[in-house]
Amino acid sequence: MIFGNRRHRLLMATATAMVREAEVRILADPASIRPDQVVSQVFGRHAMRLTEGEATDYLRAALTLRGHDTAHLPTLAADPARGSSDQLREILG
């Protein structure tokens, strides 16, 4: 799945660049980069749409790779393909 791999590389590169560019701010406040900012950057740079849940996952990965805390991020990103919040509650038990 070439497109999927390319998409992943672009999204990961964008999130990692955002974390790297904001390193000083992140050290003071890990929540200084939010998933909605990742959504905006990805659309602006690559004309690609992604959900806030996907953005959260990529931001978490980028922060982790750079050694930053991710406790401020939601623990589970809702998958829009799964449907409603009722289904999410079912997953969580």
N, C-alpha and C positions, 0 to 999 in steps of 0.2 A: 504494500500500500504506500506508494511513493508520496502521494499528496499528504497523507496522514503524517508521515515522517517529516516532510518539509514543514508542515504546519506546526508540528511539535518543536522543531528546531527554531522556527521564527518566534513562536510564543515564548520559549525558554530564553532565547537570546534577548528579547525585549524586556522580559521581567528581570533578568540578570543585569542588564544594562541600567535599568531604573534603580535597582538596589545599589549597584556600584556607584552611580552618579550621585546618590543621596546618602552615601556612607556616613558622613558626619552627622547628618540629621537623624539617621536611624540609630546611631549610638546613643543619642540623647533621648529619642522617642521612637521605639520600634514601629509604632503605629503611624509614622509619618508618611508611609506609602500604603495606600488602600487599594483593595481589589478594583474598585470603580475607576481608579486612575490607570490601572493596568488595562482595563477594557478600553479606555479612551486612547491610550498610547498605541495599543495594538491596532485599533481602527485607523488612527492617524498615520501610523508608519506603514501598515501593510494592507489597509482596506479590508480587514478581516473582522468579522463579528465573533464574539465569544460571550458566554454567560458569565455572570459574576462568580458563580461556583467554579468554573474553569479558571478564571482569573485568580481566585483564591488559591487554587491548587498550584498554579504556576508561581504565584508570589511566595507561597510557602516553600516551594522547592528552591527558588532563588535565594530567599533569606537563609534557608538551611545551608545551602552550598557556600554562602559567604560567612557562615558562623553566627548568624543572628537569631534572636528569639522569635518564635512564632506563636507564643501563647495568646497574643491579642487577636489572632485570626479565628474565625469559626472553626470548630472541631470537625464538622462534617459539611462538605459542600453539597447542596441539594442538586441532584442530577435531573435536569428538566425532562429528560427522556423517561424518567420514572413516573412523572405525573404529579399528583397533588401532595399536599403536606400530610394527608392521611396515609398515603403510601410511605412517605418518609418516616412517620411515626411507627408504621408497621415494621420497617427495616430496623429501627432503633429498639423496637421491643416495647 
